[in-house]
Amino acid sequence: MPANRKPQTANRIPRLLRAFLLSPFSLLFGTIAAFRRKAFRKRSKTFAVPTICVGNLRVGGTGKTPHVEYIANFLSQNHQVAILSRGYGRKTKGYLNAGETQNLSSELIGDEPMQYAVKFPNVEVAVCEKRKTGIEKLLQKNPELEAIILDDAYQHLSVNYSLRILLTEYHRPFFEDFPLPSGNLRECRSATKHADILIVTKCPESLTNEEKERFLRKLKLQQHQDVFFTKIKYAVCGERWEVGGRRYEILSPTAHRPPPASYLPPHTSHRIPHTSHQLLLLTGIANPAPLVHYLKTRYNKIHKLHFPDHHAFTNKDIEKIIHLKEKLGGENCTIITTEKDAVRLQVFQNMPEYHVLPIEIIFLENEAVFKEKLLSLLKT
């Protein structure tokens, strides 16, 4: 234990020094953000259709995408639902509806909306920088919508949302961070008081009641707020996933065994030899650490190639991937990637065969309570 503590302390000192030196700027940033929220309060628009905002305070991945998917999947079973996103990383502007867009790609609507459109064909998916405008256009197209889920909208204040869901990571909670630029928060910690529900994401498998209570005390919940704890679950072997007309078999979780080959083209499959097999993890997401940890517990030889979040892959990147795959053994190397990365990779015809590893969220407890809170919005 002492051997591990020294480098952690060494790494923490520069962060604390940086936070101290930049604290005046963070104070200014936080004050402006708080004033902006207050100024918007009187002129935000309330819609008759329930609007569910899913967001966070921290810059980077806290698990918004799988939580949006969870809500969309649950509500769309019996109701007409839409997802509205900004469409971060797209090369277009303004309002676009995935169902009305020809030659749909992540470049047109962004990687996360593209992922939603692929996975949920019965859900309306649209992108728009201005959330109020996006909601209005969605309702013009389909006045029968019963709920609209807004992805990453906690700082979009032009709408008075029916339900505000704020996410925070268990291992990177907002209460241990500071506003930009000394930290990674988009607003001051006090902005959490505007949330109706807080979800603690990416919890460890064995979270004790004592650890939960300790975390809850630090959250300093308001009287009107509910809190839920969730963890990540990776998909099981044997399921199929499709994007851009290309079908993939999901990675097998069997320890120390290579996964089955991808279905490219459809209707053909084979098993990869087990000897000297290498796994190449290819990611362009904000926080690949949980995925790396998951794979390391199951496979011996893992190589990582990380790109920035929402990275727009280029032909040069694909050449780099091809070269690294060959260096690691060619056919004896299997490429693994995420759903979000897959929708950005599918446009490259020269991209080597790869596997997709989807994730979903699991409630540690009180899942029925959360579902009832969602359904209660639609009953009013």
Disulfide bonds with the S-S distance in Angstrom:
none
